[in-house]
């Protein structure tokens, strides 16, 4: 029974790492990662996709800081704000 639980845990971790790698999120090789909120993923470096409404990440993988970042398809409307669906972005200056 313990063996089955360990195997299941390893499979789950590998599946998570595969999804993270496909979306440009580095999750290994940086030690313990923080616990994140809804629609966020803990990562070693900022992902290659945009995590803010009006910011395009041109330094993909270079901003290496352990932190929580929005998952693919979610963005922050403002710095340190919650991660919301990208469809909630509004043009700059409009509320």
N, C-alpha and C positions, 0 to 999 in steps of 0.2 A: 504494500500500500504506500509506504514512504517513497519507494522507487518510482511509482506511478506519479506521485505528486511532484517529485523532482523533475521527471521527464516533462510533465505538463508545464511546469514553470520555465524550463529551458526553452521549450517550443514557443511559449508565449513571448518570452524575451526576444528570441530570434525573429519572430514575426513582427514585433514592434520595431526592432532595429532595421528590418528590411523596409518597412513602410517609411520610417524616418529617413533612411538613406535615399529612397526614391524621391522624397520631397526636398532633399538638400539640407537636411538637419543632421548635424554631427552630434551623436549621443554617446560615443565611446571614447575612452582615452583621456578623460579629464577629471576622473574621480567622482565623488558623490555629487549628484545633481539635486537642485532644489525641488520641492513639491510645488506643483503648479495648480492654478485654478482652472475653471471651465474653459474649454476651447484653446488650451495652451499645452505646449510641450516643453519639457526641460531639455536644454541643449548646451553644448560646449561653445558654440559659435552661432552668430546670427545666421538664420537660414538664407538661402539664395533667392527665395521668393519674398515679395514685399510683405511686411508685417504692419505697415501703416497705410492709411488711405492714400496719401499723396507723397509717398517716398518710394523711390525705386532703388533697391539695394545694388549699387554698382561695385561694392567691395565684398562680393560674395565670399564668405568663409574667412574673411580677414578680420572681422570684428569679433575676436574670440574672447568671450566673457560668459562664464556660466550664468545662465539666467533662464527665465521662462519666456517663450516666444509664442505668438499666435500660431495655431495649426493652419495648414494649407486651407485657403478659402475664407479665413477669418483675418481681421485687421483691427488695429487700435485706431479709434477716431482721434485720439490725442495721446501724447506721451504718457505712459503709465496708466492708461485707461484700460477698461475691460476689452476683451477680444469679442468682436461682433461680426456677423456675416458681412462680407465685402459689399453686398448690395445696399448696406446702410450708409455707405460713403456719400457725402454730398459735395457739390463743387465748393472750393474755398470761398469763404465769406458768406455762405448761405447757411441758415440754421434750420 
